[in-house]
């Protein structure tokens, strides 16, 4: 009989030849409104006054886009035309294909023209306290929100020629792009600080230049970006924002989906993609039919949840956490988690779903959940009126890890530019070793790929640099 012992489960997360590019954009165009933020001209700005004729309600913009031309709007009864967006490359690292002097005004970062099917669309907004994240959002000079936009296509393009011969070529195309922002409200309703955030997308190889996309490729094709310096100044009929945005190979994979909540009840069933089902049974319309259509979204983040956890939880699953949201200001809903792919579950009754306090605070609290199915294993949280981020924990009887009959420490990992090497301690009486790999740390064993069979005389294995961001484990066969 052959016996297999798991030697190690490790993450090799170095980025080899990683490239970054930073663009500055002026006059990114934000339009449309549906989700209320605060009232601007009243003593209590944190409670909606449903009389828009006598107060100035401020709404989150519905879309964000790169405007190739100006668009007419009516602002305070006066026709106003928006400015044209512009973008330029201002910085780069480890990007040998770019040899131009910076700033380079021929290179642009563009994302979905106004009212196109490829612009950013608001998928969720959660009111938060941007100064003290575990405190109520409606605190003077501390109010703000976390908002999530999705569904966009981003491109790095280069312009050529003069006015009469102008044309562009696409260097990199990113599809299914999302971004999350922390938006402090203007002083003295919020702190007045700049808006910052991060986002992600996936490289479209068929519509990208190989030499351009290679420095941004994280093996699996995901790209991240972070941005800053959005203005927190109130803008009404439309908004124009400037920002610096840096793109780089993704360090964390995210799986987000959104859907329409135009009529209730509504559901986003993305269980086959990110293990989540979000149901909304009720939601508040601020000024129907002004805001007759809303959205809802789910997201799985393949990373370790960071925060303070309840004392009753003795084990926290570190393979992923989840996020859910909607554009409704108030709502009632439920969230179902499919835990079929979570390893090390022996006692489902001791599993606990935890939610960040206020949605995005640093403290996690256990929320009541019900096992609604054992095959597949699904837990549901009912009566939710705040969404945000969620994690999985256990009060005992679940190790939430790939079962490892024998743990042996990995003694050496090296990732020089020419190779990646993993080393392990020898196991007595072993006949050979097997190496497995995956893009995900929490895949069930059946989903891991068999990389190699190694003779017992060896306790190391070298790989080419394309494996520098994979996850590995090694078994010993006796």
Helices and strands as residue ranges (DSSP letters): E 4-11, E 20-39, E 57-65, E 72-75, E 78-81, E 86-93, E 107-111, E 120-129, E 143-160, E 167-184, E 195-203, G 205-207, H 210-213, G 214-216, E 222-230, E 238-249, E 254-260, E 266-269, H 271-274, E 276-283, E 295-301, E 315-316, E 321-326, E 331-338, G 348-350, E 351-356, E 364-367, E 370-374, E 377-384, E 388-394, E 412-414, E 420-423, E 432-438, G 445-447, E 449-455, E 460-463, G 465-467, E 471-477
